[in-house]
Amino acid sequence: MVSGAMTGFRLRARLAIRGRLGAPKLGMFELGTHRVVHIPNCVVQHPLINRVAAVVRRALVDAEIAPYAETVHRGLARYLQVVVERSSETAQVVIVGNSPTVEPFTACLELIRDRLGDELHSLWFNSQCEPTNTILGREFSHWCGPPSVVERFGGAAVHYPPGAFGQNNLDVAQRIVEHVRDQVPHGARVTEFYAGVGAIGLSVLPRVSHLRMNEMSPQSLQGLALGLDALEPVEREKIEVIAGSAGEMAPAALDAEVVIADPPRKGLDRELLDHLVADPPQRFVYVSCGLESFVADTARLTASGALRLSDLRVFNLMPYTEHVETVACFERA
């Protein structure tokens, strides 16, 4: 198993804001409940996340912003999202509020900006007024700073707008990307499903002759577009972006020599799985965050004998949990 640091590794956090006016709590839900455990000195988070949380807590108090309460669907401050950019050691900060507009948070946001100073990358407000467990709403209001956090994984710049998915343990995520890149022969035609903002695809780009990238999330597609805009024309011309679900876009794998997929925990879309079995590529690289779905998908991929499992690596992407990230390489038999 490939592991990394056991403290300070978490560069991305979503903290619930609960409690009462003048005494907010910022932390994680106690297992099986909506009771928030305040975590001002969490050792697995990057120290900057803890500093941001302290500044936000004080700003909520000083601006007299009431924390959210699920039972009555009242209060304004629901969640805090913080993403640390490695190169600048600054924080992208999102306040999620039970308000259709940013106006009730104006004073609070100004306090956060002034008090974080040079440690602030950018500041955002996200409106989430639905009485659900969904953390982020669809609408982001940009208060200040750059439009995205930028990371590199041994290749082109990868852009993360505040609503795009990103891993929280980037040191181990980078080792996953490097391992996937090693599975791509020079000059190969590649199709990547569930491409996100392009952390894998943009990193393997120098090795490929053509790259199709499939994604359906609008926020991830926005980040991917920012990454593509920054490429040199000769590299940009190699890439074809195919928006939509992986199942609907499964035929995009037809002429690819290497197919890469990094699906959510539920595993591969059934239509994509069926396509890979019926018309297997020379190589299929499967990055999985759900062990049960990976085992089921592997059984289906290898049942006919068209594909065989040739390599399997395990990465401890989420220390202190039962979850691991599995990277499997399948070869056409």
KOLDREN-395031 format. One line per 8 residues: number of its first residue (from 1); for each residue z, y, x of C-alpha. Coordinates in steps of 0.5 Angstrom, whole numbers. Each point is the difference from the previous one (the first is absolute). Layout:
! KOLDREN-395031
NUM> Z,Y,X  ... .
This chain:
! KOLDREN-395031
1> 0,0,0  -2,7,3  6,5,-1  1,7,2  6,5,0  6,-2,-5  3,7,-1  -4,7,-1 .
9> -7,-4,-1  0,3,-8  -5,6,1  -1,0,-8  5,0,-5  1,1,-8  7,2,-2  2,1,-7 .
17> 4,6,-2  6,-1,-5  7,2,-1  2,7,-3  -2,7,1  4,3,6  1,-7,3  -7,-4,0 .
25> -1,-7,4  -6,-2,4  -1,-7,1  -2,-7,-2  2,-3,-7  5,-6,0  -3,-7,0  -2,-1,-8 .
33> 3,7,-2  -2,7,-1  6,2,4  -2,4,6  4,-1,7  0,6,4  -2,-1,7  0,6,4 .
41> 0,-4,7  -4,-6,-1  -2,-3,7  -6,-3,-2  -3,7,-2  -3,4,5  5,6,2  -4,5,-3 .
49> 0,-3,-7  7,0,0  0,8,2  -5,1,-5  4,-3,-6  6,4,2  -4,6,0  -3,-2,-7 .
57> 7,-1,-2  3,6,2  -6,4,-3  1,-4,-7  7,3,0  -2,7,2  -6,1,-5  4,-4,-6 .
65> -5,-5,-1  3,-6,-4  -1,-7,2  -4,-5,-5  4,-4,-5  -4,-6,-2  4,-2,-6  -1,7,-4 .
73> -7,2,4  3,7,2  1,3,7  -5,3,5  0,-4,6  -2,-7,0  -2,-2,7  -1,2,7 .
81> -6,-3,4  0,1,8  -5,-2,5  0,1,7  -6,2,4  1,-4,7  -4,5,4  3,7,-2 .
89> 7,-3,-2  0,4,-6  1,-2,-7  -5,0,-7  5,1,-5  -1,-1,-8  5,2,-5  -1,-4,-7 .
97> 2,4,-6  1,-1,-7  -4,6,-2  -8,1,-1  0,6,5  3,2,6  3,6,-2  7,-2,-1 .
105> 0,-3,7  -2,7,3  6,2,3  2,-7,3  -7,-1,3  1,7,4  7,-2,2  -3,-7,3 .
113> -6,3,3  5,6,4  5,-5,2  -4,-6,2  -4,5,4  -4,-3,6  2,-7,-2  -4,1,-7 .
121> -7,-3,0  -2,2,-7  4,1,-7  -3,-3,-7  3,0,-7  -2,-6,-4  0,0,-8  3,-6,-3 .
129> 2,1,-7  0,-7,-3  6,-4,-1  -2,-6,4  2,-3,7  -7,2,3  2,5,6  -6,4,1 .
137> -4,4,-6  -7,2,1  0,7,1  2,3,7  1,7,1  -1,2,8  6,5,2  -2,1,7 .
145> -2,-4,6  -6,-4,2  -3,-5,-5  1,-6,3  4,-4,5  -4,-2,6  1,-7,3  -4,-4,5 .
153> 0,-7,1  -4,-1,6  -6,3,-3  -2,6,-4  5,5,-4  2,-3,-6  2,5,-5  6,-1,-5 .
161> 0,5,-6  7,0,-4  -2,-5,-5  -3,-5,4  3,-7,2  2,-1,7  5,-5,4  7,3,2 .
169> 0,-4,7  -6,3,3  2,-4,7  -1,-7,-3  -6,3,-4  -3,2,6  0,-7,3  -2,-3,-7 .
177> -7,5,1  -1,-2,7  1,-8,-1  -5,1,-6  -5,4,5  0,-6,5  -3,-4,-6  -6,4,-1 .
185> -6,-2,5  -4,6,3  -6,2,-4  3,-3,-6  -2,2,-8  7,1,-3  2,1,-7  8,2,-1 .
193> 3,-1,-7  6,4,-2  -1,5,6  5,5,-2  -1,6,4  -4,-4,5  6,-2,5  -4,-6,2 .
201> -7,2,-1  0,6,4  3,-4,5  -5,-5,1  -6,5,-1  -2,0,7  -1,-8,0  -4,0,-6 .
209> -7,1,-2  1,1,-7  6,1,-4  1,0,-7  7,3,-3  2,-2,-7  6,4,-3  2,2,-7 .
217> 6,5,0  -2,7,0  5,2,5  -2,-5,5  -7,2,-1  2,7,1  3,-2,7  -6,-4,2 .
225> -5,6,-2  5,4,5  -1,-5,5  -7,-1,-1  -2,7,1  4,1,7  -5,-6,3  -6,2,4 .
233> -6,-1,-4  -3,-6,4  7,-4,-2  0,3,-7  -7,-3,-2  3,-7,2  4,0,-6  -1,-1,-8 .
241> 6,2,-5  0,-4,-6  5,2,-5  2,-5,-6  5,-6,0  -1,-5,5  -2,-5,-5  -6,4,-3 .
249> -2,2,7  0,-8,2  -8,0,1  1,5,6  2,-6,4  -6,-3,0  -4,2,6  7,1,4 .
257> 1,-5,6  8,2,0  4,2,-6  6,3,0  5,1,-6  7,3,0  2,-1,-7  7,2,-4 .
265> 5,-5,-1  -3,-4,-6  -6,-2,5  -7,0,0  -4,2,-7  -3,-7,-3  -7,3,0  1,1,8 .
273> 3,-7,1  -5,-3,-4  -6,3,4  3,-1,7  1,-8,-2  -7,0,-3  -4,4,6  5,0,6 .
281> -1,5,5  0,-2,7  7,2,1  5,3,-5  6,4,2  6,0,-5  6,5,1  5,-2,-5 .
289> 7,3,-2  1,-6,-6  2,-7,3  -1,-3,-7  -7,3,-1  -2,-1,7  2,-8,-1  -4,0,-6 .
297> -6,3,2  0,-4,6  0,-6,-4  -6,2,-4  -4,3,6  1,-7,4  -1,-5,-6  -7,-1,1 .
305> -1,0,7  -4,6,1  5,4,3  5,-2,5  7,3,3  -1,1,7  5,5,2  7,3,-3 .
313> 5,5,2  6,3,-3  3,7,1  7,2,-2  -3,7,-3  6,0,-5  7,-1,4  6,-2,-3 .
321> -4,-3,-6  -3,-7,-2  -7,3,0  -5,-1,6  -7,2,1  -5,-6,1  -7,1,4  -4,-6,-1 .
329> -7,-1,3  -5,-5,-4  -6,-3,3  -6,-2,-4  0,-8,1 .
